[in-house]
Amino acid sequence: CKELQEYCLESICDDPEPFFASKDFLSLDKEILLMLITRDDLGMEEVDIWEHLIRWGCYQISGIRQTNPLNAKNFSEINFQDLKKTLDPFIPHVRFHNISLNDFFSKVHPYKKVLPNSLVDDMMSFLIAGTKLKQKKLPVRVSSSIVESKIITRRHATILSNWIRRKGAKAKGNQHQFTLLYRGTRDGFDANAFHKKVNGQGQAIVIIKVKDSGEIIGGFNASGWCSKKIRKFGRRPYISEYYDRGWIKNSDHFIFSFGSRDDYKTMKIGRLIDKRYGVYDYGGSMIEFGGSDLLLDGTIGTCNRNYYDQCILDTDTFIAEELEVFQVNKEHVKSIKKRILNNGFFLEKNERC
């Protein structure tokens, strides 16, 4: 039935990576794949959609099925012609304008023979010179797992969600919702601005982009930073602007590194060795995981292994180009279940579509 089909499509769009990475994907029916590619809520980076589309297209063609589909140098003219014919219905639905310049040149341009010449020329002008697109500009894909970040991608968010659940990086996708609380370039790189935004918000993920290198590092505060504590001075209560909560003891804290934005191979996670020294919460400072495993004061940071089992940066000190903090909650999973129930997808035994 249409309702069940829609539910299945929504489920895939919400967490597409396991489905697209599976062996069954390559033998997927063309019409079903087209339905997925046309959806605005397909929760995957556009360049990843393109690469999966290339894989699928090559698998449909016996002449190039056994070759490496991501190496166009081995393709003959006939291979390109066959691939173009296979992918023609999908091309108008790919949001090429949402692919970065580097990704376009390295992952799309090698297959320019399967694309209309006008599209390639249009994209080159758009990406290099910043000219207005002549092609119809499709909306940015938006899914329930989208992350409002200038630093990380949906894929990073999925990996972080897995780590929070103590799963491997390749485990099934994002089961958390990340809500932006604080951004350094927007709110100010100082302790007052930081604690004003993040205190009392529960579990939180810190994301830092390192200046010059572009590396992405951060940490998960499994307890969250505390709100300002009310203290008494004589008979009158007052709010201490800088109060020392001390060490937040929680074995689920962790720190991490992703390398650069497009590098998923060098990622690492550091778990706590001694849970007594996970995160230090003091209103007069910003971020302190461990003694100095990850320390940030303003834009000046330090990474020295102390109470976590991994050092997340090769250099002892760094400067933060950008800093983001996200509230972490599990409403993402609950909302999916609620949507299923509200739409009546759990049918009675005698009901049929």
C-alpha positions in Angstrom: 0.0 0.0 0.0 1.0 3.6 -0.5 1.2 4.3 3.2 3.6 1.5 3.9 5.7 2.4 0.8 5.9 6.0 2.1 6.9 4.8 5.6 9.7 2.7 4.1 11.0 5.5 1.9 10.9 7.9 4.9 12.8 5.4 7.0 15.5 5.0 4.4 15.8 8.8 3.9 16.1 9.3 7.6 19.1 6.9 7.8 20.2 6.1 4.3 23.8 5.1 4.7 23.3 1.5 5.8 20.9 1.0 2.9 23.0 2.6 0.2 26.1 0.8 1.4 24.5 -2.6 1.4 25.1 -5.2 -1.4 21.3 -5.3 -2.1 21.5 -1.6 -3.2 23.3 -2.5 -6.4 20.4 -4.6 -7.6 17.7 -2.1 -6.5 14.9 -1.4 -9.0 15.4 1.7 -11.1 12.0 3.2 -10.2 12.5 2.8 -6.5 16.0 4.4 -6.7 14.5 7.3 -8.7 11.9 7.8 -6.0 14.6 8.1 -3.4 16.9 10.4 -5.5 14.0 12.8 -6.1 13.1 13.3 -2.5 14.1 16.5 -0.7 14.4 14.7 2.7 17.1 12.2 1.7 19.5 12.6 4.6 22.8 12.2 2.8 25.6 14.5 1.5 25.0 15.2 -2.2 28.5 14.0 -3.2 27.8 10.7 -1.4 24.5 10.4 -3.3 26.4 10.9 -6.5 29.0 8.3 -5.7 26.4 5.7 -4.8 24.5 6.5 -8.0 27.7 5.9 -10.0 28.2 2.6 -8.3 24.6 1.5 -9.0 24.8 2.7 -12.6 28.0 0.8 -13.3 26.6 -2.4 -11.8 23.7 -2.3 -14.3 26.2 -2.4 -17.2 27.9 -5.8 -17.8 30.8 -4.2 -19.5 32.0 -2.3 -16.5 30.4 -4.3 -13.6 33.7 -6.0 -12.7 35.8 -2.8 -12.9 36.2 -0.2 -10.2 33.2 2.1 -10.7 34.9 5.0 -8.9 37.9 5.0 -11.3 36.6 6.5 -14.6 40.1 6.3 -16.2 39.4 2.7 -17.0 36.2 3.4 -18.9 35.9 3.2 -22.7 33.8 5.5 -24.8 31.1 2.8 -25.0 31.2 2.4 -21.2 30.5 6.1 -20.8 27.7 6.0 -23.4 26.1 3.1 -21.6 26.4 4.8 -18.2 25.0 8.0 -19.6 22.0 6.2 -20.9 21.5 4.5 -17.5 21.8 7.6 -15.4 20.0 10.1 -17.7 16.7 9.9 -15.7 18.6 10.6 -12.4 20.8 13.5 -13.4 18.1 16.3 -13.2 17.5 15.4 -9.6 21.1 15.6 -8.3 21.8 18.8 -6.5 25.3 19.4 -8.0 25.3 23.0 -6.7 25.5 21.5 -3.1 28.7 19.7 -3.9 32.0 21.5 -3.0 34.5 22.6 -5.6 37.0 20.0 -4.5 34.5 17.2 -4.5 33.1 18.3 -7.9 36.6 18.2 -9.5 37.6 14.9 -7.9 34.4 12.9 -7.9 32.0 14.4 -10.5 34.2 15.9 -13.2 35.8 12.5 -14.2 32.3 11.5 -15.3 31.6 14.6 -17.2 30.8 12.5 -20.3 27.6 11.2 -18.7 26.5 14.8 -18.0 25.0 17.4 -20.3 27.7 19.8 -21.5 25.6 22.8 -20.5 25.4 21.4 -16.9 29.2 21.0 -16.6 29.8 24.5 -18.0 27.2 26.0 -15.7 28.6 24.2 -12.6 32.2 25.2 -13.5 31.2 28.9 -13.7 29.1 28.7 -10.5 31.9 27.0 -8.4 34.9 28.9 -9.7 33.6 32.3 -10.6 30.5 32.4 -8.4 28.1 33.2 -11.3 24.4 32.6 -11.1 23.2 29.1 -12.1 21.4 28.8 -15.4 20.1 25.4 -14.5 17.1 24.9 -12.3 18.3 25.1 -8.7 16.7 22.4 -6.6 16.2 23.0 -2.9 18.8 21.8 -0.4 17.9 18.3 0.9 16.5 18.5 4.5 16.0 15.5 6.7 15.0 15.1 10.4 18.7 14.2 11.1 20.1 17.4 9.6 22.7 19.2 11.7 22.9 23.0 11.7 26.7 23.1 11.5 29.4 24.9 9.6 31.9 22.3 10.7 30.5 18.8 10.5 28.4 16.8 8.1 25.4 14.4 8.6 27.9 11.6 8.4 30.0 13.0 11.3 26.8 13.4 13.3 25.9 9.7 12.7 29.3 8.6 13.8 29.1 10.7 17.0 25.6 9.3 17.7 27.1 5.8 17.4 30.0 6.7 19.8 27.5 8.1 22.3 25.8 4.7 22.3 29.2 3.0 22.5 28.8 1.5 19.1 31.3 1.3 16.3 31.6 4.2 13.8 29.8 2.0 11.1 26.9 1.0 13.2 23.3 2.0 12.1 22.8 5.7 11.9 21.9 8.7 13.9 19.6 8.1 16.8 20.1 11.5 18.4 19.0 15.0 17.6 21.7 17.7 17.7 20.4 21.2 18.5 22.8 24.1 18.1 23.3 26.0 21.3 26.4 28.0 20.8 28.7 29.2 17.9 31.9 31.0 18.6 31.9 33.4 15.7 28.3 34.2 16.3 28.1 34.4 20.1 31.7 35.3 21.1 34.7 33.2 22.2 34.5 33.9 25.9 33.4 32.1 29.1 30.4 34.3 29.8 28.9 33.8 26.3 29.7 30.1 26.4 28.0 29.4 29.7 25.1 31.6 29.0 24.2 29.4 26.0 25.1 25.9 27.2 24.5 25.8 31.0 21.6 23.7 32.1 21.0 22.2 28.6 22.0 18.6 29.4 24.3 16.4 27.4 26.3 18.3 24.8 28.8 17.8 22.0 31.6 20.3 21.5 32.9 20.7 17.9 36.1 22.6 17.1 37.6 23.5 13.7 41.3 24.0 14.1 42.7 27.0 12.3 45.0 26.5 9.3 44.9 22.6 9.4 41.1 22.4 9.2 41.1 19.4 11.5 37.9 18.7 13.5 38.2 17.8 17.1 35.8 17.9 20.1 34.3 16.2 23.1 31.1 14.8 24.4 30.0 16.0 27.9 27.7 13.2 29.0 26.3 15.2 31.9 26.3 18.7 30.5 27.5 22.0 32.0 25.6 23.2 35.1 23.5 26.3 35.4 24.7 29.1 37.7 24.5 28.0 41.3 22.5 30.1 43.8 24.5 30.6 47.0 23.7 32.4 50.2 25.6 35.3 51.6 24.2 35.9 55.1 20.4 35.8 54.7 20.3 36.9 51.1 20.7 34.5 48.2 22.8 35.6 45.2 23.9 34.0 41.9 27.6 33.4 41.7 28.8 34.4 38.2 31.8 32.1 38.4 31.2 29.1 40.6 33.3 26.0 40.7 31.3 22.8 40.2 34.4 20.8 39.9 34.9 17.5 38.1 31.9 16.0 36.4 32.3 12.3 37.0 30.7 10.3 34.2 32.4 7.3 32.4 30.5 8.2 29.1 32.5 11.4 28.4 34.8 11.1 25.4 37.0 13.2 23.1 37.5 12.7 19.4 39.2 13.8 16.2 37.9 13.5 12.6 40.9 14.9 10.7 39.6 17.3 8.1 35.9 17.7 7.0 36.2 15.1 4.2 38.5 12.7 5.9 36.8 9.8 7.7 39.8 7.5 7.7 41.9 9.1 10.4 39.1 9.6 12.9 39.8 8.5 16.5 38.0 8.5 19.8 39.4 8.9 23.3 37.6 7.2 26.2 38.1 8.0 29.8 40.8 6.2 31.8 39.7 7.6 35.1 36.1 8.8 35.3 36.8 11.1 38.2 38.5 13.5 35.8 36.3 13.7 32.8 35.1 17.3 32.4 35.9 20.2 34.7 33.0 22.6 35.0 34.0 26.1 36.1 32.1 29.3 35.2 35.2 31.2 34.6 36.5 29.0 31.9 35.1 27.4 28.7 36.1 23.8 27.8 38.2 21.4 29.8 38.2 17.7 29.2 40.6 15.9 31.5 43.6 17.8 32.9 44.4 19.2 29.5 43.3 16.4 27.1 41.2 19.0 25.4 41.3 22.5 26.8 40.0 25.7 25.2 40.1 29.2 26.6 38.9 31.8 24.1 40.4 30.6 20.8 43.6 29.2 22.4 43.5 25.4 22.9 45.7 22.7 24.3 45.7 18.9 23.7 47.9 16.9 26.0 47.0 13.3 26.9 46.2 13.0 30.6 43.0 11.2 31.6 41.8 9.9 28.2 43.3 7.0 26.3 43.9 8.8 23.1 45.6 12.1 22.2 43.4 13.6 19.5 45.8 16.1 18.1 49.5 15.8 17.0 50.4 19.3 18.3 50.2 20.4 21.9 48.5 23.7 21.2 46.1 25.0 18.6 43.9 28.0 17.6 40.2 27.5 17.1 38.8 28.9 13.9 35.3 27.9 14.8 33.5 26.4 17.8 30.1 24.9 18.0 28.2 23.2 20.9 25.1 21.1 20.3 22.6 19.8 22.8 22.2 16.1 22.4 18.9 14.2 23.0 17.2 11.0 22.0 13.9 12.6 20.8 15.0 11.7 17.3 14.1 8.0 17.8 11.0 8.7 19.9 9.6 11.1 17.3 10.0 8.4 14.5 8.1 5.9 16.6 5.4 8.5 17.4 5.1 9.3 13.7 4.6 5.7 12.9 1.8 5.3 15.5 0.1 8.6 14.5 0.0 7.5 10.9 -1.5 4.1 11.7 1.3 2.0 10.2 1.0 -0.7 12.9 -2.0 -2.5 11.4 -4.4 -4.9 13.1 -4.0 -8.6 12.3 -7.0 -8.6 10.0 -6.2 -5.4 8.2 -4.7 -5.4 4.7 -3.4 -2.7 2.5 
